Amino acid sequence: MDDDIDSSDIQLSSLIDGRRASPRTHPNEDIPDGNNSTKPLELEISSAAVVDGKVVVGKTRKRRFHRLVKFFMALVAALLIIVAKGVMTSREVSSNDTIMSEDEPNPPDLPDSIKLFYPPKTQQEIDALNVELNKYSDPVVTRDEFFSKTTLPAPSNYPEFTYTSDLHFTSARTALLFSPGVYEGLNFEVGYYTSVLGLGEKPTDVTFLNCDKGPHVDAVNKFTTRPPHGSALDTFWRSVENIATAPRQGMKWAASQAAPLRRVHVQSDLLLFDGDSWASGGVLANAIVDGKIDFGGQQQYLIRNVDLKQGAVNGAWNLVFVGCIGETPQENSGIKSGPSISVENSPKLRIEKPFITMNGSGEFELRVPYPTFSQSHLSDVLGPQFESSEEVRNFTRVKLAVPNFDPAMNYWTLQKALDEGKDLVLSPGHYRLAASLEVKFPNQVILGLGYATLKAPEDGSPCILVHPKVPGVRIAGLMLEASALRSSNAPSTLLQWGIPSQNDLGDSNNPGLLSDVFARVGGASNDRDVSTDAMVQLYSGNIFGDNLWLWRADHVKLRGGESPNYPTISPYYHQTVMGECTVKNGMRVLGNDITMVGLAIEHTTEDQLVWNGENGYVAFYQCELPYDVDESYGEKSFVGYRVGSNIKSHRALGIGVYSNFRDYDVNVTTAIIHPESDGISMKNLFTVYLDNQGTIKTVVNGKGRGPTSVSERECADVKEKMIKDAKKFKIDLSGEPHRPPILKSGTVKEGQSKYLGVSADNSNLWSARLEIGGKRHHIGCFKTQDAAGTAYHQALLKYGSAYQKNRVQKAASAAAKKGDNATAKKGNGVNAAAKKKKEKSAKMQRMERQQVLEDMQTNSSTAAKKGGNTSARKGKGGSTAAKKGGNTAEKSKKHSVASPLTTKKGGGATKKRRVERQQLLEDMESEESRKNSTAKKGGSSAAKQRDGKAKRRRKYSLSLSSSDSEDHSDSGSDSDFEYEE
C-alpha cells in the first residue's frame, strides 16, 4: 500500500493528539486522516513496549501487525464495495429516485483542518489572531539564523528573513474561513495547501483593512535560490477567495500554478511578482482591482472577468484576458516586443465556481452560480457588483465530509451522500478511495476546501466518474492524485466524465463545470511507481473548464536518507527520471462543445493534450514537454497540443509550449498539430526554449521557426548594440569549431555565471561580452550559460590574438614614423603600461625559475634517498598536491577539461604546471645559448630573442589564466589579450 507519510518519521513521545509538537511544522502536519488520524497511532502503540519510561516500538511485531491490519482492511474494503455495488444495481437510481436520508447539521461540525475566524475587536485580539494565522504560513528562516551556520558574513542586501519551501510536499491541508466583518491590522503569508475563504455574499463583506500586506505570498528560499531574490516557480497549491483587501504596500501574490485569486476586490495595486524572483502563474478570475496589476516577470497569466481600473503592465511571454472590462491591454503578437497578449472581449460561456457563505443566523449556505451565455462585455462581468443569479442551497442537504484512514470507509461515506442526492463538500485532508465516486444526479456539487485530495483507487479506475446524461454537475476545488496500480482497468484515469460506449452531447443550457481541479502523478508519494494513462478523460459534451493544472511531477520528495540526484538543479527534491511517475496524456477530449479557459499540462510522456471533439475552445494553454525523455520522444512525433485530423471546428488563443530536455538531445518536429481547414482558428501560438538540450523545431504544423538559444525577440536590444559596434569590431562566429567554455575559479555565487565573459542579464538570459581595446562588445544573448560561455571562448580565440597582433603592429609602425627608434625596437612596448606589464612578467619568470630549481633539487634529493627518481615520482603523482588529491585535484581536473590548453591525459593542472616548469628550465638553458650566440651575431639576433621572450610570455600567461580561471574580460586593460591562436 502506498503511504504518503512515513510513520518512521513520527516520534511517539512528541505527538499530541496525533500532531507533531514542532514549531517549524504546519499545525496540521502529517494528519492525512483528519479527526480519525489517532486510530492508526493507537494500533501502533498497542504493539510497543515501555522501556525506561519511554515507548519503544518493536519493529518485527510492528511489521507483522501491519500486515494483518492491511489484510483485514482489504477484506473489509472488498466486502463494502460488493455490498455498495449490490445496493446500487438492485435499484434504478434516477434524478427523481434518491435514497431517503437524514438532514445534515447546520451549522456543520467543523474538523480541525477548518478554522473559523471572527473579526477582532481589540488590539490584543488582533495580535493574537496574527499569531494564529501565521501558524499556517510557510516556515521562516531569519538572516541571522541562516548565516550563523556558515562562515560567511550576512550581506546587507539580503532580507531579514525568508519563507521556505519546506512544506512543498506536506500532507497538511487547511481552510481558513472568515465570517463577515472587518479585519484590521492582519498580515500573514498564505502557505502551501492553504485556502483563505471569505463567507460573505460579496467580497467586501469580508475586508482586510489598515494592514501593510494582508494575506499575501512572497518568493521563497531567498537565501539559497538566486539570492537574495528567491523563487516563486514552485510556489503552488494555495488560494484566496471571496475577500476584499486594501494593503498599504499593495497585495503581493508571487505564486505559480494551482494558486488562484478568485472573487476578490483588491483595493490597491496587485503585485503578481516579488522583485527579481521568477514565477510561473497563474489565474485571476472574477475580480476588481482598483489599482494597477503588475505582472513583473510572470511567465504567463490568465485574467478572466476582471475589472481593471488602472490597467496592467509587464509580464514575460503569454497574457490572456477573457471577458474583462476597464483598461484592458491591446492585443500583441509578441513577435517584435513584449509578451504575447490575447484578448477575448465577449466569451460565449462562463460558469463561476460554487462558494460557501454564512448568513446572519450563523448557518452555512452553498451558493451555485448559474451559467452565463453570450456575455455582452460591458454589462455582464461578474466583477463590478459581484451580483449574479445563483442558487442558494441550505447546508442541511450538504454533506461536510471528513477523511478516514480506511479507503473503503472513505468510499462508502462519500458515495452514500452522493446517492442520497446531497451535495458533497470535502474538508481539507487526504481521501484514499477503494472505488470511484460516481455522480448520478443533475446539478450535484463536489466542492473541496483547502486542497482536499482524492487518491485514485489502485485498480486504475478514476477518483470521480460522472455518469452520462447528467447535466449541470459542478466539480471544484480538488486535488486528484495517482496511485501505484495493483491491477489495471485500461485506460486508467483520475477523472472521467461520461463513458466511451455512450454518446452524450451534454446540455448546452446547463453545462457541467470543472473549476480549480489540480491533478498530479507523483510528487508527495514515496512510491515512484504511481501512474495512470491520462489524468482527465472527457467523453460527454458541453463541459466548461476553469483553471486546470494537470501535472506529471518533474520533481518528487526525497525518501528518508536519500540524496538528491540532481543537486545542482535542486538540493530539496529528487528529479523525476524515465520510468518514474508515468502518464501518457494530460487530457483526452472526446466530447463536443468543450470549453477550457485556463489549462496547463506538463511533462506527460506522450502527447500532452489530445482533442478529438468538435467545437472545442481553449483560451490560455501553458505546456511544458517532459524533461526526462530520450530521443525517441521526438522521433515518435509527440506534441504539446494535438487536434484530431478529422476535426472540423476548433478555436484557441494564447497557446505556449515550452521545452527543457534535461537528459537527452531531443528534437521535436513541431509543438502543435491541427487540421488545416476553415473551421480551425488558432491565435498567438508560440514556443519557448527553457534550458538544456534539444529543441522544438517549429511552432505549428511544421511551420514557424522554433526557438534557439539566441532568440531574435529577446535579444533585439543586444543585436542593436552589435550593429552599432560592427564598425569597430564585428563578432562573427560562423564556421568556428565548438570550443568548451572556460570556468571561473573559486566559489561562484548563486545567480552568477560560472564561465569567463558571461553574465546574467535582466531578461533571464546569459550575455557573452568580449572586451577589446578597453571597450566591451556584445557577442550575443543566450538561454544557457554553457552556450554563452562557448561563444565567448570562440570569440576569444578567434579575435583576441589577431587584435593584439594588429594593435602591436600598428603601434610599432606609428612609432617608426615618428622617429622613435627606441619605441619601435621594443615592438609591443608602445606605452608605459605595456612596459610595466613586461617588467612584471619578467619578474614572475625569475621567481618561477627559482621555484623550478628549488623543486627539482628537492625532488632529486628525496628520490635519491628512497632509491627512486624524479620521473618515477612524477608518474605516480608524488608531489604534495597529488598526494592530497581530493577536492583540489578534482577541481583542477575540471578546470583542465574546460581549458583548451590543458592536457586531457591525466595529471590535471598540477601535472601541467610541472611540465611547464620543466619546459621553462629547458628554455632557460637554451636562452643562455642564444645569449652567447646573439653576442656573436649582433643586433638582428637580439631582436629575434626579444620576440621569442614575448611569445613564451604570452603562452605562459594564457596557461595561468586558464587554470586559475581569472575573468580578463572585466579588467579593462588594453593588454588583456596576450594570447595565441
JOZI-V500578 format. One record per run of one state. SS is the DSSP state (hx for helix, st for strand, lp for the rest). FROM is the first residue (numbers start at 1). TO is the last residue. Records with the same first field share a line. If there is no record, write none. Layout:
BEGIN
SS->FROM-TO  FROM-TO
END
This chain:
BEGIN
lp->1-6  10-11  17-18  21-33  47-47  52-53  58-58  90-113  118-122  137-139  148-160  164-173  179-180  185-187  190-193  199-202  210-214  218-219  221-230  233-237  246-250  254-260  267-269  272-277  280-282  290-292  295-297  299-299  309-311  314-317  323-324  327-331  333-339  345-348  351-354  359-363  370-371  374-389  402-406  420-422  427-429  433-436  440-444  456-463  467-473  482-492  498-511  522-530  539-542  553-554  558-572  576-581  590-593  603-608  612-615  625-631  636-640  644-649  660-660  662-666  674-679  690-692  694-694  701-702  706-715  726-742  744-754  756-757  761-765  773-774  783-784  818-820  826-831  867-869  876-879  885-885  899-907  938-938  965-967  971-981
hx->7-9  12-14  34-46  59-89  123-136  143-147  203-205  395-397  407-419  632-635  716-725  785-817  821-825  832-866  870-875  880-884  886-898  908-937  939-964  968-970
st->15-16  19-20  48-51  54-57  114-117  140-142  161-163  174-178  181-184  188-189  194-198  206-209  215-217  220-220  231-232  238-245  251-253  261-266  270-271  278-279  283-289  293-294  298-298  300-308  312-313  318-322  325-326  332-332  340-344  349-350  355-358  364-369  372-373  390-394  398-401  423-426  430-432  437-439  445-455  464-466  474-481  493-497  512-521  531-538  543-552  555-557  573-575  582-589  594-602  609-611  616-624  641-643  650-659  661-661  667-673  680-689  693-693  695-700  703-705  743-743  755-755  758-760  766-772  775-782
END
